[in-house]
Amino acid sequence: MRGARYLDGLDARPVYPDAAAIARLTALGGPLPDRPSDPAETLALLDALGSPATVATAGPRYFGFVTGGALPAALAANWLAGAWDQNAFSSVASPAAVAIENIALGWLLDALGLPAECGAAFVTGATMANVAGLAAARHAVLARVGWDVEAQGLFGAPPITVVVGEEAHATVFKALGLLGLGRERVLRVPADDQGRMRADAFPSLAAGPAIVCLQAGNVNSGACDPLAALIPRAHATGAWAHVDGAFGLWAAAAPTRAQLVRGVADADSWATDAHKWLNVSYDSGLAFVREPAHLRAAMSASAAYLLVGEEREPLAYTPDSSRRARGVEVWAALRALGRAGVADLVERCCRHAARFADGLRAAGYEVLNEVALNQVLAAFGDDETTRRVIAGIQLDGTCWCGGTVWHGRAAMRISVSSWATTEADVERSLEAMIRVARDTRRMG
Ligand SMILES: Cc1ncc(COP(=O)(O)O)c(C=O)c1O
């Protein structure tokens, strides 16, 4: 009830909460209550103080970071799964969670055009999906030279060459750091003006343990590395090809955009998010690995009592053990959308992004990237003016966009990633952006 009322109110309220609403959150605090409270009264307090302080990311005009909404079927499934309270770590703990996750996995691989035999981990987000995919990579490239990294660690191990694009997402470097591969002992390949790894600058690799980290969907421009050229280059010397496709991998699910990630299915591992473009609730990320055995070797725990079933046991593929049943929302989203609905969701967001770019250009502002996917980078004059326009748009409340720095210039980043955004929302947001930009420039 409260959740439904909250969702109904999203269209009419400012996208970002005001400072007073955020300040009122302190009233949720105070000392730990000595005595129990009525649960209904507890929830009423949470709604009264918490709801007005939320960012309306579930609404249709939030374009910050790369943030999906929550499809009605996915959100309802999340609520139902909350009531189920299943522990999805094993088939004995929850036959339903594992069965549903397995079905969702098959549908995901189908929708994304990835090999049906892939192993997978349902994790918290693309960050952990990068960790899982790269842990499988680390296992495989060292196992090939006779080194058992899970047993021996990296002390005394043969070195691994790691190749990363100059514009790889920060979380790829974080994943490399967590895995002991080092954030800085990597070969960085220069990027082109859209942030794509330059094929002509790709290093010649010697045979031996090597991992190439590619990207589908630059967090700023949306551009994808030339995968069809680079994955075979990696494989030519036996290197492992990993693709961070947090949102860009979903281009593969839309026939109109699939050419942007041509060749992606030839990689060895992939990281993506379901909470971005598939529009399921937070948190939901996915790692896929072509040869499941590598992921299993990297992720299996040794305690025999945990592995009791014959089935694909999730804990043998994930960094965590006890976990919520994330596959339920993924299943519901894919069941409700179908193949055509997923393709339409991706295509619609890309069309909206193109309309933002056209509208801003027509009003005399600069679009800094080629808008091929769902990301738009806009500048409204010099850096100071652009920053003031971004602040003005955020304050105006019609929509919300964040700022970034693109090749040394301040830019506003518009990411269209929500199922809920309509053409009318795009026009209303464009009108607000242009109005605020003109007012800002008029005021000097
Ligand atoms: C390319 C890329 N990789 C990784 C991530 C990290 O995703 P998450 O925050 O879901 O872990 C993002 C987030 O925007 C991204 O765009």
The ligand as a MOL file (V3000), in Angstrom:
LIG
                    3D

  0  0  0     0  0            999 V3000
M  V30 BEGIN CTAB
M  V30 COUNTS 16 16 0 0 0
M  V30 BEGIN ATOM
M  V30 1 C 31.0240 0.0900 -17.5270 0
M  V30 2 C 30.6660 -0.0970 -16.0790 0
M  V30 3 N 31.2400 -1.0880 -15.3750 0
M  V30 4 C 30.9570 -1.3010 -14.0860 0
M  V30 5 C 30.0450 -0.5110 -13.4200 0
M  V30 6 C 29.7700 -0.7810 -11.9680 0
M  V30 7 O 28.4620 -1.2530 -11.8240 0
M  V30 8 P 27.8090 -1.4980 -10.3740 0
M  V30 9 O 27.7290 -0.1390 -9.7440 0
M  V30 10 O 26.4780 -2.0770 -10.6820 0
M  V30 11 O 28.6840 -2.4170 -9.6040 0
M  V30 12 C 29.4100 0.5130 -14.1100 0
M  V30 13 C 28.4510 1.4090 -13.4320 0
M  V30 14 O 27.9470 2.3590 -13.9810 0
M  V30 15 C 29.7180 0.7280 -15.4740 0
M  V30 16 O 29.1240 1.6810 -16.2020 0
M  V30 END ATOM
M  V30 BEGIN BOND
M  V30 1 1 1 2
M  V30 2 1 2 3
M  V30 3 2 2 15
M  V30 4 2 3 4
M  V30 5 1 4 5
M  V30 6 1 5 6
M  V30 7 2 5 12
M  V30 8 1 6 7
M  V30 9 1 7 8
M  V30 10 2 8 9
M  V30 11 1 8 10
M  V30 12 1 8 11
M  V30 13 1 12 13
M  V30 14 1 12 15
M  V30 15 2 13 14
M  V30 16 1 15 16
M  V30 END BOND
M  V30 END CTAB
M  END
